[in-house]
Amino acid sequence: MSAVSDSNAATLTDGHGRRINYLRLSVTDRCDLRCRYCMAEHMSFLPRSAVLSIEEMAELAERFVARGIRRIRLTGGEPLVRRGIDTLATRLGAMIGHGLDELTLTTNGMRLAEYAPMLAAAGVRRINVSLDTLDPDTFRHITRVGDVAVALDGIAAARSAGLDVKINMVALAGLNEDQLLPMLDHCAATGCDLTLIETMPLGEIAEDRSDHYIPLHQFVARLRAERAIYPVDKRTGGPARYFAVEGSPVTLGLITPLSDNFCATCNRIRLTVEGRIYMCLGQDDHIDLRAALRDGGIGAVDGLIDRALAGKPRAHDFHIERESKPAVARHMSATGG
């Protein structure tokens, strides 16, 4: 295990003076759902030769922790469809307390009932579950193939395994804007927190995203009409701003990349399953670590990490307008959330 136990031993700082301490590690571009705002119905996925092995991911993650990364989130695609995810989670979890503060995961919940005990044993203490609605028909429409009962069973299994669960709900005009209050009450009843997210223009999809984009201040208007919400001083390493809700135990998070972006405080870089560092979710600039790792070993990647940080942009280029092209051609599943 190559990591550091002294939190002051290493830091990563980008060209704008922002400290980078959070790695989003995508373990696969594949997913067992086809959510309409995220993926095309018929996707082309990477061949096995193009993706990092579990061993290579672990090596790179350990190097990032040695360089100053304190939090790692496993993403996808759907990370629980990746063969060997248990091996990776266990190896990364061994770094907690030895340079790494936290290992988390984002999942759609379809395989969570099976994998929740493993995640808890590996050292994961909290997860995010993408769940945009509790209505079975709406869930099936949004995901094209999903069964909301499977996701709910997975969430229940995660809670039983001792994991804290935060529901991630993408705000979608015309699809789920009337379902915020039921979701909030469901989270209160099941011991989950809730974060709302604006849809993001990544990759070509069949529909015009502007048809379903709604800024969060409009999405939460019905909630505000019934209950007061108050900002709270909470940070989880990500971009959400958090609020308490009158009469509810649920902490409500808001992620607003379009209506009120958070780029000035960005602390993240993303490593894709191909071994590419993307310095910004909304930009195409990237640095390829895979070739350097395979040709020169782990020691060959340090200079590329430094170059990536120096080139991290100040802000993304997200915008949603009718019939506009997405900000970048790659889908969210190719980069990791």
LUMFITOR-475040 format. One record per residue: x, y, z of N, C-alpha, C in turn; residue in one letter. Coordinates in steps of 0.1 Angstrom, whole numbers, padded with zeros to 4 digits, always signed. Example, Ala and Ser with C-alpha at 12.3 -4.5 7.8 and 13.67 -1.06 7.14 Angstrom:
<pts>
+0132-0057+0078+0123-0045+0078+0132-0033+0078A
+0128-0022+0071+0137-0011+0071+0129+0000+0079S
</pts>
This chain:
<pts>
+0008-0012+0000+0000+0000+0000+0009+0012+0000M
+0008+0020-0011+0016+0033-0011+0007+0045-0009S
+0007+0050+0003+0000+0062+0006+0007+0069+0017A
+0002+0080+0022+0009+0088+0032+0000+0089+0044V
+0006+0089+0056-0002+0090+0068-0003+0104+0073S
+0007+0113+0069+0007+0127+0073-0001+0135+0063D
-0012+0142+0067-0020+0149+0058-0013+0161+0053S
-0002+0166+0059+0005+0177+0054+0017+0173+0045N
+0018+0160+0042+0030+0156+0034+0029+0159+0020A
+0017+0161+0015+0015+0163+0000+0002+0171-0002A
+0003+0180-0012-0009+0187-0016-0009+0189-0031T
-0021+0189-0037-0022+0192-0051-0030+0205-0053L
-0024+0214-0060-0030+0227-0062-0030+0230-0077T
-0041+0235-0082-0042+0238-0096-0037+0252-0100D
-0037+0256-0112-0032+0268-0117-0039+0280-0112G
-0051+0278-0106-0059+0289-0100-0059+0290-0085H
-0050+0282-0079-0048+0282-0065-0058+0274-0057G
-0066+0266-0064-0076+0257-0057-0069+0244-0053R
-0071+0240-0041-0065+0228-0036-0074+0216-0041R
-0068+0206-0047-0075+0195-0053-0072+0183-0043I
-0083+0179-0037-0082+0167-0027-0093+0157-0029N
-0100+0157-0041-0111+0148-0043-0110+0142-0057Y
-0109+0129-0057-0108+0121-0070-0121+0114-0073L
-0127+0116-0084-0138+0108-0089-0132+0098-0098R
-0133+0085-0094-0127+0074-0102-0137+0066-0109L
-0138+0067-0122-0148+0059-0129-0142+0045-0132S
-0149+0035-0128-0144+0021-0129-0150+0014-0141V
-0160+0020-0148-0166+0014-0160-0174+0025-0167T
-0175+0024-0180-0184+0033-0188-0198+0026-0190D
-0199+0013-0186-0211+0006-0188-0221+0008-0177R
-0234+0006-0180-0245+0008-0170-0256-0002-0174C
-0263-0006-0164-0275-0015-0166-0288-0008-0167D
-0287+0006-0167-0299+0014-0170-0295+0023-0183L
-0305+0030-0188-0303+0039-0200-0311+0052-0197R
-0307+0059-0186-0315+0071-0183-0314+0081-0194C
-0326+0086-0197-0328+0094-0209-0319+0107-0209R
-0317+0113-0198-0309+0125-0197-0294+0123-0197Y
-0290+0110-0196-0276+0106-0194-0271+0099-0206C
-0278+0089-0212-0273+0081-0222-0282+0080-0234M
-0277+0076-0245-0285+0072-0256-0290+0058-0254A
-0301+0055-0261-0307+0042-0259-0298+0031-0263E
-0291+0033-0274-0281+0023-0279-0267+0029-0278H
-0259+0024-0269-0246+0030-0266-0235+0021-0271M
-0224+0027-0275-0212+0019-0278-0202+0021-0267S
-0198+0009-0261-0189+0010-0250-0175+0006-0253F
-0165+0009-0245-0151+0007-0247-0148-0007-0248L
-0138-0011-0256-0134-0025-0256-0125-0027-0244P
-0123-0040-0240-0116-0043-0227-0102-0038-0228R
-0095-0038-0240-0082-0034-0241-0080-0019-0238S
-0090-0011-0239-0090+0003-0238-0091+0008-0223A
-0096-0002-0214-0099+0002-0201-0088-0002-0191V
-0086+0005-0180-0077+0001-0170-0081-0011-0163L
-0071-0019-0159-0074-0031-0151-0077-0026-0137S
-0083-0035-0129-0085-0032-0114-0071-0029-0108I
-0061-0036-0111-0048-0034-0105-0043-0020-0109E
-0044-0016-0122-0040-0003-0126-0048+0008-0119E
-0061+0006-0118-0068+0016-0111-0064+0018-0096M
-0061+0007-0090-0056+0007-0076-0043+0014-0075A
-0034+0011-0084-0021+0018-0084-0022+0033-0086E
-0030+0037-0095-0032+0051-0098-0038+0058-0086L
-0049+0052-0080-0055+0057-0068-0045+0059-0057A
-0037+0049-0054-0027+0050-0044-0018+0061-0046E
-0014+0063-0059-0005+0074-0062-0011+0087-0060R
-0024+0089-0063-0031+0101-0061-0032+0104-0046F
-0034+0094-0038-0035+0096-0023-0021+0100-0018V
-0011+0094-0023+0003+0098-0019+0006+0113-0023A
-0001+0118-0033+0001+0131-0038-0008+0141-0031R
-0018+0137-0023-0026+0146-0016-0041+0145-0017G
-0046+0135-0025-0060+0132-0026-0065+0126-0013I
-0076+0132-0007-0081+0127+0006-0094+0120+0005R
-0101+0122-0006-0114+0115-0008-0114+0109-0022R
-0120+0097-0023-0122+0090-0036-0136+0086-0036I
-0143+0089-0048-0156+0084-0050-0156+0075-0062R
-0160+0063-0061-0161+0053-0072-0174+0056-0080L
-0173+0058-0093-0184+0061-0102-0184+0052-0114T
-0193+0055-0123-0193+0048-0136-0198+0058-0147G
-0206+0053-0156-0214+0041-0156-0219+0037-0142G
-0222+0025-0141-0226+0019-0129-0215+0011-0123E
-0209+0016-0112-0196+0009-0107-0198-0005-0103P
-0210-0009-0099-0213-0023-0094-0214-0033-0105L
-0214-0028-0118-0214-0038-0128-0199-0042-0132V
-0189-0035-0126-0175-0038-0130-0171-0051-0122R
-0166-0061-0130-0160-0072-0124-0148-0069-0116R
-0147-0073-0104-0135-0070-0096-0137-0057-0087G
-0149-0052-0087-0152-0040-0079-0150-0043-0064I
-0152-0055-0060-0150-0059-0046-0135-0058-0042D
-0127-0063-0051-0112-0062-0049-0107-0048-0049T
-0112-0039-0058-0108-0025-0058-0112-0018-0045L
-0125-0020-0041-0130-0013-0030-0122-0017-0017A
-0119-0030-0016-0112-0034-0004-0098-0029-0004T
-0091-0028-0016-0078-0023-0016-0078-0008-0013R
-0087+0000-0019-0088+0014-0016-0092+0017-0002L
-0101+0009+0003-0106+0011+0017-0094+0009+0027G
-0084+0001+0024-0073-0001+0033-0065+0011+0035A
-0066+0021+0026-0059+0034+0027-0066+0044+0037M
-0078+0041+0041-0085+0050+0050-0078+0051+0063I
-0075+0063+0067-0066+0065+0079-0051+0065+0076G
-0048+0062+0063-0034+0062+0059-0033+0071+0047H
-0037+0083+0048-0037+0093+0037-0051+0096+0031G
-0059+0085+0031-0073+0087+0026-0083+0089+0037L
-0091+0099+0036-0101+0102+0047-0114+0094+0044D
-0117+0092+0032-0131+0086+0029-0131+0080+0015E
-0138+0069+0014-0141+0062+0002-0156+0061+0001L
-0162+0066-0010-0176+0066-0012-0179+0061-0026T
-0192+0060-0029-0196+0054-0042-0209+0059-0046L
-0211+0061-0059-0224+0065-0065-0230+0053-0073T
-0242+0050-0071-0248+0038-0078-0262+0041-0081T
-0268+0033-0091-0282+0034-0094-0290+0025-0085N
-0284+0017-0077-0291+0008-0068-0295-0005-0073G
-0294-0008-0086-0299-0020-0092-0292-0033-0086M
-0279-0031-0082-0272-0043-0077-0267-0040-0062R
-0273-0030-0056-0269-0026-0043-0273-0037-0032L
-0284-0044-0034-0288-0054-0024-0277-0065-0023A
-0271-0068-0034-0260-0078-0034-0247-0073-0028E
-0244-0060-0031-0230-0055-0028-0229-0046-0016Y
-0240-0043-0010-0240-0034+0002-0231-0040+0013A
-0232-0053+0017-0224-0058+0028-0209-0057+0024P
-0205-0060+0012-0191-0059+0008-0186-0044+0009M
-0194-0035+0005-0190-0021+0006-0188-0017+0020L
-0197-0021+0029-0195-0017+0043-0182-0024+0049A
-0180-0036+0045-0168-0043+0050-0155-0037+0044A
-0156-0031+0032-0144-0025+0026-0141-0011+0032A
-0150-0006+0040-0147+0007+0047-0155+0019+0042G
-0164+0016+0032-0173+0026+0027-0184+0029+0038V
-0186+0042+0041-0195+0045+0052-0208+0052+0046R
-0207+0058+0035-0218+0065+0029-0218+0063+0014R
-0230+0063+0008-0231+0062-0007-0242+0071-0012I
-0241+0074-0025-0252+0082-0032-0259+0072-0041N
-0272+0073-0041-0280+0064-0049-0288+0074-0059V
-0287+0072-0072-0294+0080-0081-0308+0075-0082S
-0318+0083-0079-0332+0079-0078-0340+0092-0081L
-0346+0092-0093-0353+0105-0097-0368+0105-0095D
-0373+0094-0091-0388+0093-0088-0390+0080-0080T
-0402+0080-0073-0406+0068-0067-0418+0061-0075L
-0422+0068-0085-0433+0063-0093-0428+0052-0102D
-0434+0040-0102-0428+0029-0111-0429+0032-0125P
-0440+0038-0130-0441+0041-0145-0431+0052-0149D
-0430+0063-0141-0421+0073-0144-0406+0068-0143T
-0403+0060-0133-0390+0054-0132-0387+0046-0145F
-0396+0038-0149-0394+0030-0161-0392+0039-0173R
-0399+0049-0174-0398+0059-0186-0384+0065-0186H
-0380+0070-0174-0367+0078-0173-0355+0068-0176I
-0356+0056-0170-0344+0047-0171-0345+0038-0183T
-0357+0038-0190-0360+0029-0201-0362+0014-0197R
-0354+0009-0187-0354-0005-0184-0356-0008-0169V
-0356+0002-0161-0354-0001-0146-0367-0004-0139G
-0366-0010-0128-0376-0013-0118-0373-0006-0105D
-0382+0003-0101-0379+0011-0090-0379+0003-0077V
-0386-0008-0077-0386-0017-0065-0373-0023-0062A
-0365-0025-0073-0351-0031-0071-0342-0020-0065V
-0344-0008-0069-0336+0003-0063-0339+0005-0048A
-0352+0004-0045-0357+0006-0031-0352-0005-0022L
-0352-0017-0028-0347-0029-0020-0332-0027-0018D
-0325-0022-0028-0310-0019-0026-0308-0009-0015G
-0315+0002-0015-0314+0012-0005-0316+0006+0009I
-0327-0002+0010-0330-0008+0023-0318-0017+0027A
-0312-0024+0018-0301-0033+0021-0289-0025+0026A
-0287-0013+0019-0275-0005+0023-0277+0001+0037A
-0289+0005+0040-0292+0010+0054-0290-0001+0064R
-0294-0013+0061-0293-0025+0070-0278-0028+0072S
-0270-0025+0062-0255-0028+0063-0248-0017+0070A
-0255-0007+0074-0249+0004+0082-0244+0016+0074G
-0248+0016+0061-0243+0027+0052-0253+0039+0053L
-0247+0051+0054-0255+0063+0052-0258+0064+0037D
-0271+0068+0034-0275+0069+0020-0280+0083+0017V
-0275+0088+0006-0281+0101+0001-0287+0098-0013K
-0299+0102-0015-0305+0101-0027-0302+0113-0036I
-0297+0110-0048-0295+0120-0059-0307+0120-0068N
-0314+0131-0069-0326+0133-0077-0323+0144-0087M
-0323+0140-0100-0321+0150-0111-0334+0157-0113V
-0334+0170-0113-0346+0178-0116-0350+0178-0131A
-0362+0173-0134-0366+0171-0148-0380+0177-0150L
-0380+0188-0157-0393+0194-0159-0402+0185-0167A
-0415+0184-0163-0424+0176-0170-0424+0161-0166G
-0414+0157-0159-0412+0143-0155-0413+0141-0140L
-0406+0149-0132-0406+0146-0118-0408+0159-0109N
-0411+0170-0115-0411+0182-0107-0423+0183-0097E
-0432+0173-0098-0443+0172-0089-0440+0162-0078D
-0428+0156-0078-0425+0145-0070-0414+0148-0059Q
-0411+0161-0057-0401+0164-0047-0406+0162-0033L
-0418+0166-0030-0423+0164-0017-0425+0149-0013L
-0430+0141-0022-0431+0127-0019-0417+0121-0016P
-0407+0125-0024-0393+0120-0023-0388+0125-0009M
-0390+0137-0006-0385+0142+0007-0391+0134+0019L
-0404+0132+0018-0411+0124+0029-0406+0110+0029D
-0403+0104+0017-0398+0090+0017-0384+0090+0023H
-0376+0100+0020-0362+0100+0026-0363+0101+0042C
-0373+0110+0046-0374+0111+0061-0378+0098+0067A
-0387+0090+0060-0391+0078+0066-0381+0067+0066A
-0371+0067+0056-0361+0057+0055-0347+0061+0060T
-0346+0073+0065-0333+0077+0071-0323+0081+0061G
-0327+0086+0049-0318+0090+0039-0318+0106+0038C
-0308+0111+0033-0307+0125+0029-0310+0126+0014D
-0312+0139+0009-0317+0141-0005-0309+0152-0011L
-0303+0150-0023-0297+0161-0030-0303+0162-0044T
-0306+0174-0048-0312+0177-0061-0302+0182-0070L
-0302+0178-0083-0292+0181-0093-0298+0186-0105I
-0293+0197-0111-0297+0202-0124-0291+0193-0135E
-0300+0190-0145-0295+0181-0156-0283+0189-0163T
-0274+0181-0168-0262+0187-0174-0260+0182-0189M
-0256+0191-0198-0255+0189-0212-0242+0181-0216P
-0242+0168-0214-0231+0159-0217-0236+0149-0226L
-0230+0148-0238-0233+0137-0248-0246+0139-0255G
-0246+0134-0267-0259+0134-0275-0269+0124-0270E
-0281+0129-0269-0292+0120-0265-0303+0122-0275I
-0314+0113-0274-0325+0114-0284-0333+0126-0282A
-0335+0131-0270-0344+0142-0267-0336+0155-0266E
-0343+0167-0267-0337+0180-0265-0337+0183-0250D
-0325+0184-0244-0324+0185-0229-0332+0198-0224R
-0333+0208-0233-0339+0220-0229-0354+0218-0225S
-0360+0207-0231-0374+0204-0228-0376+0200-0213D
-0365+0195-0207-0366+0190-0193-0358+0197-0183H
-0350+0207-0188-0342+0215-0179-0350+0224-0170Y
-0348+0224-0157-0355+0233-0148-0344+0237-0138I
-0342+0250-0136-0333+0255-0126-0339+0251-0112P
-0330+0248-0103-0334+0243-0090-0343+0253-0082L
-0340+0266-0084-0349+0275-0076-0363+0274-0080H
-0366+0270-0092-0380+0267-0096-0384+0253-0092Q
-0375+0244-0092-0379+0230-0088-0383+0229-0073F
-0377+0237-0065-0380+0237-0051-0391+0247-0047V
-0397+0254-0056-0406+0264-0053-0418+0258-0045A
-0423+0246-0049-0434+0240-0042-0431+0237-0028R
-0418+0232-0026-0414+0230-0012-0413+0242-0004L
-0408+0253-0010-0407+0265-0002-0420+0271+0001R
-0430+0268-0007-0444+0273-0005-0450+0267+0007A
-0445+0255+0011-0451+0247+0022-0442+0247+0035E
-0429+0247+0032-0420+0246+0044-0408+0255+0042R
-0403+0261+0053-0391+0269+0052-0379+0260+0051A
-0369+0265+0044-0356+0258+0043-0345+0268+0047I
-0335+0263+0055-0325+0271+0060-0311+0266+0057Y
-0302+0274+0053-0288+0269+0050-0281+0264+0062P
-0274+0253+0061-0266+0247+0072-0252+0246+0068V
-0243+0246+0078-0229+0245+0076-0225+0231+0075D
-0225+0225+0063-0222+0211+0061-0214+0210+0048K
-0203+0202+0049-0195+0199+0037-0193+0185+0036R
-0194+0179+0024-0191+0165+0022-0180+0163+0011T
-0173+0174+0007-0163+0173-0003-0168+0176-0017G
-0181+0175-0019-0186+0177-0033-0191+0191-0034G
-0199+0194-0045-0203+0207-0048-0216+0212-0042P
-0223+0203-0035-0236+0206-0030-0236+0217-0019A
-0246+0226-0019-0249+0235-0008-0261+0228+0000R
-0260+0228+0013-0269+0221+0021-0279+0229+0029Y
-0291+0224+0031-0302+0231+0038-0309+0222+0047F
-0314+0227+0058-0324+0220+0067-0338+0224+0062A
-0347+0214+0064-0361+0216+0060-0370+0216+0072V
-0378+0226+0073-0387+0228+0085-0395+0215+0086E
-0395+0209+0098-0403+0198+0101-0398+0185+0095G
-0386+0184+0091-0380+0172+0084-0366+0169+0090S
-0363+0157+0092-0349+0153+0096-0339+0153+0084P
-0345+0155+0072-0336+0153+0060-0328+0165+0057V
-0315+0163+0054-0306+0174+0049-0308+0174+0034T
-0311+0186+0029-0314+0188+0015-0302+0195+0008L
-0296+0188-0002-0285+0194-0009-0290+0199-0023G
-0283+0210-0028-0286+0215-0041-0273+0216-0049L
-0273+0210-0061-0262+0211-0070-0266+0218-0082I
-0260+0230-0085-0266+0239-0095-0255+0243-0105T
-0250+0233-0114-0240+0237-0123-0243+0247-0133P
-0256+0249-0136-0261+0258-0146-0266+0271-0141L
-0275+0271-0131-0281+0283-0126-0272+0291-0116S
-0263+0284-0110-0254+0291-0100-0242+0282-0098D
-0233+0283-0108-0222+0273-0108-0212+0275-0096N
-0205+0264-0093-0197+0264-0081-0182+0262-0085F
-0178+0267-0096-0165+0264-0101-0154+0270-0093C
-0157+0282-0087-0146+0289-0079-0141+0280-0068A
-0149+0271-0063-0144+0263-0052-0142+0248-0056T
-0141+0246-0069-0139+0232-0073-0126+0226-0067C
-0128+0214-0062-0117+0206-0056-0115+0193-0062N
-0120+0191-0074-0121+0177-0080-0113+0176-0093R
-0108+0164-0095-0104+0159-0108-0111+0145-0110I
-0111+0141-0123-0118+0129-0126-0108+0120-0134R
-0108+0107-0130-0100+0097-0137-0109+0087-0144L
-0109+0086-0157-0119+0078-0164-0113+0063-0164T
-0122+0054-0168-0119+0040-0169-0108+0038-0180V
-0106+0048-0189-0096+0047-0199-0082+0052-0194E
-0082+0057-0182-0070+0063-0176-0067+0077-0180G
-0078+0084-0184-0076+0098-0187-0080+0107-0175R
-0072+0117-0172-0076+0127-0162-0084+0138-0170I
-0096+0140-0165-0104+0152-0170-0104+0162-0159Y
-0099+0174-0161-0097+0184-0151-0111+0190-0148M
-0120+0189-0158-0133+0196-0156-0144+0187-0164C
-0155+0185-0157-0166+0177-0163-0171+0183-0176L
-0171+0197-0176-0176+0204-0188-0166+0208-0198G
-0154+0203-0198-0144+0206-0208-0138+0193-0214Q
-0133+0194-0226-0127+0182-0232-0112+0180-0229D
-0106+0190-0224-0091+0189-0222-0089+0177-0212D
-0079+0169-0215-0076+0157-0207-0061+0153-0208H
-0056+0146-0199-0043+0140-0199-0044+0125-0198I
-0037+0117-0207-0038+0103-0207-0027+0097-0198D
-0031+0090-0188-0021+0083-0179-0019+0069-0183L
-0028+0063-0191-0027+0049-0193-0014+0044-0200R
-0011+0052-0211+0001+0048-0218+0014+0050-0209A
+0014+0061-0202+0026+0063-0193+0027+0052-0182A
+0016+0048-0177+0016+0038-0166+0020+0025-0172L
+0015+0021-0184+0019+0008-0190+0033+0008-0195R
+0038+0019-0200+0051+0020-0205+0062+0022-0195D
+0059+0031-0185+0069+0035-0176+0067+0032-0161G
+0055+0026-0158+0052+0023-0145+0046+0035-0137G
+0043+0033-0125+0036+0043-0117+0044+0056-0116I
+0057+0054-0116+0066+0066-0114+0065+0076-0126G
+0060+0071-0137+0059+0079-0149+0047+0088-0150A
+0038+0087-0140+0026+0095-0141+0027+0108-0134V
+0037+0110-0125+0037+0122-0117+0037+0135-0125D
+0046+0135-0135+0047+0147-0143+0034+0150-0151G
+0027+0140-0155+0014+0142-0162+0003+0147-0152L
+0003+0142-0140-0006+0148-0130-0003+0162-0128I
+0009+0166-0127+0013+0181-0125+0008+0189-0137D
+0010+0183-0149+0005+0190-0161-0010+0192-0161R
-0017+0181-0157-0032+0182-0156-0036+0193-0147A
-0030+0194-0135-0034+0204-0126-0031+0218-0131L
-0020+0220-0138-0017+0233-0143-0027+0237-0154A
-0033+0227-0161-0042+0231-0171-0057+0230-0167G
-0060+0228-0154-0074+0228-0150-0080+0241-0153K
-0091+0242-0160-0097+0255-0164-0104+0261-0152P
-0106+0274-0153-0113+0281-0142-0128+0277-0141R
-0134+0274-0152-0149+0271-0151-0153+0262-0163A
-0164+0257-0162-0170+0248-0173-0177+0257-0183H
-0181+0251-0194-0188+0258-0205-0203+0253-0206D
-0209+0249-0195-0223+0243-0196-0232+0254-0200F
-0241+0251-0209-0253+0259-0212-0263+0250-0218H
-0276+0253-0216-0287+0246-0223-0296+0255-0230I
-0296+0254-0243-0306+0262-0251-0312+0253-0261E
-0324+0256-0266-0331+0248-0275-0323+0244-0287R
-0322+0231-0290-0315+0226-0302-0300+0229-0302E
-0295+0232-0290-0280+0234-0289-0273+0221-0287S
-0260+0221-0291-0252+0210-0290-0248+0208-0275K
-0245+0196-0270-0241+0195-0256-0227+0201-0255P
-0224+0205-0242-0211+0211-0239-0199+0203-0244A
-0200+0190-0242-0190+0180-0247-0197+0168-0253V
-0190+0162-0262-0196+0150-0269-0197+0138-0261A
-0188+0136-0251-0188+0124-0243-0200+0124-0233R
-0206+0112-0231-0217+0111-0221-0211+0111-0207H
-0220+0114-0198-0216+0114-0184-0210+0100-0180M
-0216+0089-0185-0211+0076-0182-0197+0073-0186S
-0192+0081-0196-0178+0080-0200-0168+0087-0192A
-0173+0096-0183-0164+0104-0175-0165+0101-0160T
-0177+0097-0156-0180+0095-0142-0186+0108-0136G
-0196+0106-0127-0203+0117-0122-0196+0125-0111G
</pts>
